[in-house]
Amino acid sequence: MGQTVRGVISRSKGQPVELVDIVIPDPGPHEVVVDIIACGVCHTDLTYRDGGINDEYPFLLGHEAAGTVESVGSEVTAVAPGDFVVLNWRAVCGECRACKRGRIRYCFDTFNAEQPMTLTDGTALTSALGIGAFADKTLVHAGQCTKVDPAADPAAAGLLGCGVMAGVGAAINTGAVSRDDSVAVIGCGGVGDAAIAGAALVGARRIIAVDTDATKLEWAREFGATHTINARETDVVEAIQELTDGFGADVVVDAVGTPTTWEQAFYARDLAGTVVLVGVPTPDMRIDMPLVDFFSRGGSLKSSWYGDCLPERDFPTLIDLYLQGRFPLDKFVTERIGLDGVEEAFNKIHSGEVLRSVVIL
């Protein structure tokens, strides 16, 4: 039978989003209906709207969400009605070649809900990252729901669903930052600041924040940066080397994802250092570098998918650290808005005014 609720959709490329009625089906055997409490406005949602992901319009946007399980399908056992959950977009299958080799974070066949949510005329909606949470309620696969402590502020908790987890995981999981390491983070938006917070959490000795915006560099200090570099005013590689006794950083996280920032990261690391790419490049970007430079340096060049996280392991742990006052998750929430404020929140992303606008339902 389903139910009709409000949802924010993108109907065509680059056009303003719309708040419309959508239909949520009753959950199938492995599905869950979640009553959304809060959902962050992520740059990925803007990328969907602008056609940077695919052209499968109309999109139901929103994916950094926390809420309460309303109903579950007949085969669901991991969550139950009333559970407070954070949604994730990589529900692992357990059966693909990555999962069977114990590399679960690389699962090649992640789950989403089988049934589509629709407009009231029956038009199927494509859910952003398989979630679609700019809505009063959404339908997801049970594996996309991770139970966490309900004492957490939903506006903060939901941000683990994408950007914050991507940044923290890029530092801790992918980059393996540890106590006494020197770390540089290029790009100090939500993902970059989360990487900084992650490096601080594990005791990195020196944390260098790089950006072209003075305000963002001040934000970075609030998350644990010990030094800042304005890339408009100085050579990034030379500045990082000067701050690391001439050697370069042990780990450099590129949270921007352009040829320029990746090359900066490559040359700003120590000879056996690690580069982590977590910023998402566009398909047209290319790099032209001397191959001998790759040969002459050891270390690792890594890409970070969703911070190489395991939601069932990482979400509850980070929520517990947040509730203990050891991880500043609430600092990522710049403003709280309604469902009708998403388009304006996209404008603020463009202007760099916010870390995260969070829709409250």
VMD Tcl script that draws the C-alpha trace (Angstrom):
set ca {
  {0.00 0.00 0.00}
  {2.76 2.45 0.90}
  {2.51 5.99 2.19}
  {2.85 9.50 0.82}
  {5.42 11.87 2.36}
  {7.38 14.97 1.38}
  {10.69 14.70 -0.47}
  {13.23 16.92 -2.22}
  {13.84 15.92 -5.83}
  {16.00 17.06 -8.71}
  {13.95 16.80 -11.88}
  {16.52 17.89 -14.47}
  {20.17 18.88 -14.78}
  {21.13 22.08 -13.00}
  {17.57 23.13 -12.22}
  {16.47 24.14 -8.71}
  {15.31 21.27 -6.53}
  {11.62 20.81 -5.75}
  {9.78 19.79 -2.57}
  {7.05 17.38 -3.70}
  {4.95 14.46 -2.51}
  {6.58 11.05 -2.95}
  {5.38 7.51 -2.30}
  {7.28 5.17 0.05}
  {6.44 1.47 -0.53}
  {5.89 -0.93 2.34}
  {9.19 -2.70 3.07}
  {10.03 -5.86 1.17}
  {11.62 -8.87 2.92}
  {15.07 -7.27 3.34}
  {13.99 -3.63 3.44}
  {13.42 -1.02 6.14}
  {11.37 2.17 6.28}
  {13.19 4.84 8.28}
  {11.58 7.93 9.75}
  {14.23 10.55 8.99}
  {15.14 12.95 11.80}
  {18.09 14.79 10.25}
  {20.02 14.77 6.96}
  {23.14 16.72 6.05}
  {23.43 18.61 2.76}
  {26.50 17.09 1.12}
  {28.34 18.28 -1.99}
  {27.50 14.90 -3.55}
  {23.81 15.86 -3.55}
  {24.71 19.00 -5.48}
  {26.73 16.87 -7.90}
  {23.67 14.67 -8.48}
  {21.54 17.73 -9.17}
  {24.07 19.07 -11.65}
  {24.42 15.80 -13.58}
  {27.87 14.88 -12.32}
  {26.92 11.35 -11.21}
  {24.61 10.13 -13.96}
  {21.50 11.24 -15.87}
  {18.95 8.97 -14.18}
  {16.57 11.80 -13.26}
  {14.48 12.44 -11.27}
  {16.70 12.04 -8.21}
  {15.51 11.85 -4.62}
  {18.36 13.66 -2.91}
  {19.91 13.35 0.56}
  {22.05 10.63 2.10}
  {23.83 11.81 5.31}
  {20.97 10.80 7.54}
  {19.94 9.59 10.96}
  {16.48 8.46 11.96}
  {14.29 5.90 13.64}
  {13.29 2.56 12.15}
  {9.55 2.64 11.50}
  {8.94 -0.79 9.96}
  {10.97 -3.74 8.69}
  {10.57 -6.56 6.17}
  {9.88 -10.16 7.05}
  {13.53 -11.29 6.82}
  {15.09 -8.37 8.72}
  {16.69 -9.26 12.05}
  {19.53 -6.75 12.52}
  {17.26 -3.79 13.32}
  {13.75 -3.40 14.73}
  {11.11 -0.66 14.89}
  {12.22 2.07 17.27}
  {15.97 1.62 16.73}
  {17.97 4.83 16.22}
  {20.13 4.36 13.12}
  {22.62 6.13 10.88}
  {22.24 5.28 7.19}
  {25.16 4.17 5.03}
  {25.58 3.72 1.30}
  {27.82 0.65 1.34}
  {25.78 -2.25 2.72}
  {28.17 -5.13 2.02}
  {27.00 -8.33 0.36}
  {29.28 -10.89 2.03}
  {29.40 -12.93 -1.19}
  {31.51 -11.10 -3.78}
  {35.20 -11.84 -4.36}
  {36.29 -8.95 -2.10}
  {34.06 -10.03 0.78}
  {35.10 -13.67 0.50}
  {38.76 -12.65 0.72}
  {38.10 -10.69 3.91}
  {38.30 -7.30 2.17}
  {34.77 -6.35 3.12}
  {35.35 -2.59 2.83}
  {35.91 -3.10 -0.92}
  {32.64 -5.01 -1.48}
  {31.85 -4.92 -5.20}
  {28.13 -5.69 -4.91}
  {26.68 -3.49 -2.18}
  {22.96 -3.61 -1.39}
  {20.22 -1.02 -1.83}
  {16.45 -1.31 -1.51}
  {14.95 -3.39 -4.30}
  {11.76 -1.36 -4.66}
  {11.90 2.21 -6.00}
  {10.31 5.13 -4.27}
  {8.15 7.08 -6.73}
  {6.39 10.31 -7.49}
  {2.62 10.21 -6.98}
  {2.17 9.56 -10.72}
  {4.26 6.38 -10.44}
  {7.51 7.80 -11.87}
  {10.42 5.93 -10.28}
  {12.94 8.01 -8.33}
  {16.69 7.39 -8.29}
  {17.80 7.66 -4.67}
  {21.05 9.54 -4.07}
  {23.66 6.94 -3.09}
  {20.81 4.46 -2.70}
  {19.35 6.37 0.25}
  {17.24 9.43 -0.70}
  {16.86 11.00 2.74}
  {15.72 14.57 2.03}
  {12.32 13.19 2.89}
  {10.11 12.57 5.90}
  {10.77 8.85 5.43}
  {12.86 6.67 3.15}
  {13.17 3.03 2.09}
  {16.57 1.32 2.32}
  {18.09 -2.14 2.54}
  {18.43 -3.36 6.12}
  {22.21 -3.47 5.71}
  {22.19 0.29 5.19}
  {21.03 0.83 8.78}
  {23.59 0.96 11.59}
  {22.33 1.15 15.17}
  {24.05 3.77 17.34}
  {23.52 5.26 20.79}
  {20.24 7.23 20.72}
  {21.76 9.82 23.08}
  {23.57 11.31 20.07}
  {22.25 14.47 18.41}
  {20.74 13.21 15.13}
  {22.03 16.27 13.24}
  {25.58 15.33 14.17}
  {25.20 11.56 14.01}
  {23.84 11.56 10.47}
  {27.00 13.19 9.13}
  {28.84 9.92 9.66}
  {26.77 8.65 6.73}
  {29.14 10.25 4.22}
  {31.50 13.22 4.54}
  {32.71 12.92 8.11}
  {33.29 9.17 7.84}
  {35.06 9.66 4.51}
  {37.50 12.12 6.07}
  {38.09 10.35 9.38}
  {38.51 7.05 7.59}
  {40.88 8.52 5.01}
  {43.23 9.46 7.84}
  {42.80 6.51 10.21}
  {41.74 3.56 8.05}
  {43.34 4.30 4.68}
  {46.28 6.45 5.73}
  {46.90 4.49 8.96}
  {47.85 7.70 10.76}
  {49.24 6.90 14.19}
  {50.72 8.61 17.23}
  {53.61 10.99 16.49}
  {52.99 11.04 12.72}
  {53.14 14.25 10.73}
  {50.02 14.74 8.59}
  {49.05 17.27 5.94}
  {45.49 17.70 4.72}
  {44.85 19.60 1.49}
  {41.34 21.06 1.37}
  {39.59 22.02 4.59}
  {35.92 21.56 3.89}
  {33.88 18.96 5.73}
  {35.90 15.95 4.52}
  {39.27 17.61 5.07}
  {38.37 18.83 8.55}
  {37.15 15.33 9.39}
  {40.54 13.98 8.33}
  {42.17 16.56 10.59}
  {39.90 15.55 13.48}
  {40.73 11.90 12.86}
  {44.47 12.59 12.87}
  {44.10 14.52 16.11}
  {42.05 11.69 17.63}
  {44.86 9.16 17.19}
  {47.58 11.50 18.42}
  {49.33 12.79 15.30}
  {52.19 15.04 16.37}
  {51.92 17.65 13.64}
  {48.77 18.32 11.58}
  {49.13 20.77 8.70}
  {46.00 22.22 7.09}
  {46.18 23.55 3.52}
  {43.51 25.66 1.82}
  {43.07 28.84 -0.19}
  {40.43 30.25 2.17}
  {41.48 31.91 5.44}
  {38.14 31.15 7.09}
  {38.47 27.44 6.32}
  {41.96 27.44 7.76}
  {40.56 28.85 11.00}
  {37.94 26.09 11.01}
  {40.76 23.57 10.55}
  {42.46 24.78 13.73}
  {39.24 24.12 15.64}
  {39.44 20.48 14.54}
  {43.04 20.02 15.59}
  {45.35 21.51 12.95}
  {48.62 22.62 14.52}
  {49.78 24.60 11.47}
  {48.04 26.19 8.48}
  {49.18 27.03 4.96}
  {47.35 29.40 2.65}
  {47.93 27.94 -0.81}
  {47.26 31.31 -2.43}
  {50.22 32.87 -0.64}
  {52.94 30.23 -0.54}
  {54.31 27.15 -2.27}
  {52.47 24.26 -0.64}
  {55.20 21.62 -1.07}
  {57.96 23.86 0.24}
  {55.86 25.00 3.18}
  {55.00 21.43 4.23}
  {58.64 20.40 3.94}
  {59.71 23.35 6.09}
  {57.25 22.28 8.78}
  {58.52 18.68 8.72}
  {62.27 19.20 9.11}
  {62.73 19.22 5.35}
  {61.45 15.67 4.87}
  {57.77 15.99 4.04}
  {54.74 14.62 5.90}
  {54.29 10.97 6.80}
  {50.73 11.08 5.42}
  {49.20 13.61 3.03}
  {45.43 13.54 2.47}
  {44.12 15.15 -0.71}
  {40.53 16.10 0.13}
  {40.10 18.16 -3.05}
  {40.84 15.72 -5.86}
  {42.41 17.73 -8.68}
  {45.66 17.13 -10.59}
  {47.20 20.15 -8.86}
  {46.35 19.07 -5.31}
  {47.32 15.44 -5.96}
  {50.74 16.47 -7.29}
  {51.18 18.69 -4.25}
  {50.35 15.73 -2.03}
  {52.75 13.47 -3.93}
  {55.74 15.78 -3.59}
  {54.88 16.99 -0.08}
  {55.15 13.51 1.49}
  {58.25 11.97 2.96}
  {60.20 9.56 0.75}
  {58.36 6.60 2.26}
  {55.20 8.52 3.02}
  {51.60 7.87 2.06}
  {49.27 9.85 -0.20}
  {45.54 9.34 0.32}
  {43.13 10.59 -2.35}
  {39.66 11.08 -0.88}
  {38.57 14.11 -2.92}
  {36.66 12.95 -6.01}
  {38.14 13.90 -9.42}
  {36.02 14.42 -12.51}
  {36.44 12.01 -15.45}
  {38.26 14.57 -17.62}
  {41.15 15.14 -15.20}
  {44.63 13.88 -16.17}
  {48.11 13.87 -14.61}
  {51.38 14.16 -16.53}
  {54.34 13.37 -14.27}
  {57.80 11.83 -14.76}
  {57.60 8.09 -14.17}
  {61.02 8.17 -12.53}
  {59.53 10.24 -9.70}
  {57.23 7.32 -8.86}
  {60.15 4.89 -9.01}
  {62.39 6.98 -6.79}
  {59.94 7.16 -3.86}
  {58.64 4.36 -1.69}
  {55.55 4.52 0.45}
  {51.99 4.24 -0.82}
  {49.57 6.00 -3.13}
  {46.03 5.14 -2.04}
  {42.45 5.99 -2.87}
  {39.93 6.03 -0.03}
  {36.39 4.77 -0.67}
  {34.06 6.01 2.06}
  {37.07 6.19 4.36}
  {37.53 2.42 3.94}
  {34.95 2.14 6.70}
  {32.91 -0.73 8.08}
  {29.77 1.03 9.30}
  {28.92 -1.57 11.95}
  {32.39 -1.12 13.45}
  {33.11 2.56 12.87}
  {29.78 4.36 13.35}
  {29.10 3.17 16.92}
  {32.73 3.75 17.92}
  {32.77 7.33 16.65}
  {29.40 8.04 18.24}
  {30.73 6.76 21.58}
  {33.82 8.96 21.25}
  {31.58 11.91 20.41}
  {29.42 11.32 23.48}
  {32.59 11.09 25.60}
  {33.68 14.51 24.32}
  {36.68 13.06 22.49}
  {35.49 13.59 18.90}
  {33.96 16.97 17.90}
  {31.18 15.68 15.66}
  {28.80 18.50 16.53}
  {31.26 21.12 15.25}
  {30.51 20.04 11.69}
  {26.90 21.27 12.00}
  {26.94 24.88 10.81}
  {23.18 25.43 10.56}
  {19.88 23.59 10.85}
  {17.32 24.11 8.11}
  {13.99 22.75 6.87}
  {13.29 20.65 3.79}
  {12.48 23.83 1.90}
  {16.01 25.18 2.49}
  {18.02 22.67 0.43}
  {18.48 24.85 -2.65}
  {19.78 27.74 -0.55}
  {22.09 25.30 1.23}
  {23.54 24.35 -2.17}
  {24.30 28.04 -2.78}
  {26.14 28.18 0.54}
  {28.24 25.17 -0.48}
  {29.31 27.09 -3.59}
  {30.24 30.16 -1.56}
  {32.05 28.18 1.14}
  {29.92 29.57 3.96}
  {29.21 26.31 5.73}
  {30.74 23.00 6.70}
  {27.31 21.37 6.79}
  {23.77 22.59 6.59}
  {21.58 19.93 8.17}
  {17.92 19.40 7.32}
  {15.85 18.77 10.45}
  {12.54 16.96 10.11}
}
mol new
graphics top color blue
foreach p $ca { graphics top sphere $p radius 0.5 }
foreach p [lrange $ca 0 end-1] q [lrange $ca 1 end] { graphics top cylinder $p $q radius 0.2 }
display resetview
